[in-house]
Amino acid sequence: MKKNPAASIKVLIVEDHPTFRMGLAALIESQPDMTVTAQYSSGEEVLAAYQPGLASVVLMDLRLPGIGGVETIIGLQARDPAVRVIVLTTYEVDEDVFRAMQSGAKSYLLKDMSTEEIAGTIRSVHRGGTEIPPRIAERLAVRAQRQDVTAREREVLQLLVRGRSNKA
């Protein structure tokens, strides 16, 4: 399959498990409109090497050795506000989901999702969308009911639960 590098979605992977990282890279490279631009196994590595424009979408594990995923997302957003982060993890702990989305992630996917769902989410987030699976959206809605969340944050989370995009 021939790719047009100029038209490809540039994807960066931050995952500390080599086998899973290789699988993600193979999935992305099998897509005609996607290219893996870099792979890192820790937050420190990606923050040391990242330059604006290296990727348009970052697939980020939350549980990384050293600097965690949330802190890494914040660091990437500070360097390149245009980069869009998709959290990809095995954990669906409410506070992890909330902190990841609050730090600037555009999607939160579980590692047991299908390859079609992962590829579709990359495309959607690249276009500016926010993709949150229903079971994760429900958890966010419950978390939003807590008192330490502002009324505006609750309103935004409710709209996300209903499938609205960040722009909307």
C-alpha positions in Angstrom: 0.0 0.0 0.0 1.5 3.3 -1.1 1.2 6.3 1.3 1.2 10.0 0.6 3.4 11.3 3.4 2.1 14.8 3.1 -1.5 13.6 3.5 -0.7 11.3 6.4 -1.8 11.8 10.0 1.4 11.9 11.9 1.1 9.8 15.0 3.5 9.6 17.9 3.3 6.7 20.4 4.3 6.9 24.1 4.0 3.4 25.6 6.3 1.6 28.0 5.4 -1.9 27.0 7.5 -2.7 23.9 5.2 -5.4 22.5 2.1 -3.3 22.7 4.0 -0.3 21.3 5.1 -2.4 18.3 1.5 -3.6 17.8 0.2 0.0 17.8 2.9 1.0 15.4 1.9 -1.9 13.0 -1.8 -0.9 13.3 -1.0 2.7 12.4 1.4 1.9 9.6 -1.2 -0.4 8.1 -3.6 2.5 7.6 -3.2 4.3 4.3 -3.6 7.7 5.9 -1.4 7.3 9.0 2.3 7.3 9.7 4.2 6.7 12.9 6.7 9.6 13.3 8.2 8.5 16.6 7.9 6.1 19.5 8.9 6.6 23.1 8.8 4.5 26.2 8.6 7.2 28.9 7.4 10.7 29.5 11.0 11.9 30.0 12.0 10.6 26.5 9.2 12.3 24.7 9.5 15.6 26.5 13.3 15.6 25.8 12.8 15.0 22.1 9.5 16.5 21.1 9.5 19.4 18.7 6.3 21.2 17.5 4.9 19.5 14.4 6.5 16.1 15.0 3.0 14.7 15.4 -0.6 15.8 15.0 -1.9 13.0 17.3 -0.1 11.4 20.2 -1.2 8.0 21.6 -0.3 8.2 25.3 -0.2 5.5 28.0 -1.2 7.1 31.4 0.9 4.8 33.6 4.5 5.4 32.5 7.7 5.0 34.5 9.0 8.3 35.9 6.9 11.2 34.6 3.3 10.0 34.3 1.0 10.4 31.4 -0.9 13.4 32.7 2.2 15.4 33.4 3.5 14.4 30.0 0.3 15.6 28.3 0.7 19.0 30.1 4.3 19.3 28.9 3.4 18.4 25.3 0.5 20.9 25.2 2.9 23.6 26.5 5.3 22.9 23.7 2.8 22.4 21.0 -0.8 23.5 21.6 -1.9 22.1 18.3 -1.0 18.5 19.2 -3.9 16.3 20.1 -3.5 13.6 22.7 -5.4 10.3 22.9 -5.0 8.4 26.2 -4.7 4.7 25.6 -4.7 2.6 28.8 -5.9 -0.4 30.6 -7.3 1.6 33.5 -10.7 3.1 33.8 -10.3 4.7 37.2 -12.5 7.7 37.5 -9.8 10.1 38.7 -7.4 8.9 36.0 -10.0 9.6 33.3 -10.9 13.0 34.7 -7.3 14.1 35.2 -6.4 13.0 31.6 -9.2 14.9 30.1 -8.6 17.9 32.3 -5.0 18.0 31.2 -5.9 18.4 27.6 -6.5 14.8 26.2 -9.0 14.7 23.4 -9.9 11.0 23.9 -9.6 8.2 26.4 -9.5 4.7 25.0 -9.0 1.4 26.7 -6.4 -1.0 25.3 -9.0 -3.7 24.7 -10.8 -1.7 22.0 -10.8 -2.9 18.5 -8.3 -1.8 15.9 -11.1 -0.2 13.9 -12.1 1.9 17.0 -8.6 3.0 17.6 -8.0 4.0 14.0 -11.3 5.7 13.8 -10.6 7.6 17.0 -7.2 8.8 15.6 -8.9 10.1 12.5 -11.7 11.8 14.5 -9.3 13.5 17.0 -7.0 14.5 14.1 -10.0 16.3 12.6 -10.6 18.1 15.9 -13.2 15.8 17.5 -13.4 14.4 21.0 -14.0 10.7 21.2 -15.0 9.2 24.5 -16.5 5.6 24.7 -19.9 5.5 26.4 -18.7 3.7 29.5 -16.0 6.2 30.0 -18.4 9.1 29.4 -20.7 7.8 32.1 -17.8 7.7 34.6 -16.9 11.3 33.6 -20.5 12.4 34.1 -20.6 10.8 37.6 -17.2 12.5 38.4 -18.6 15.8 37.2 -21.3 15.7 39.9 -18.6 16.1 42.6 -18.5 19.4 44.3 -14.9 20.3 43.4 -15.9 20.7 39.7 -17.1 24.0 38.5 -20.5 24.5 37.0 -18.9 25.2 33.6 -16.8 22.0 33.8 -19.9 20.0 34.6 -21.7 21.6 31.6 -18.8 20.8 29.3 -18.6 17.2 30.5 -22.3 16.7 30.1 -22.0 17.9 26.5 -19.1 15.4 25.9 -21.3 12.6 27.3 -23.9 13.5 24.7 -21.3 13.2 22.0 -20.6 16.9 21.3 -17.2 17.9 20.1 -14.8 20.3 21.9 -15.7 23.0 19.3 -19.4 22.6 19.9 
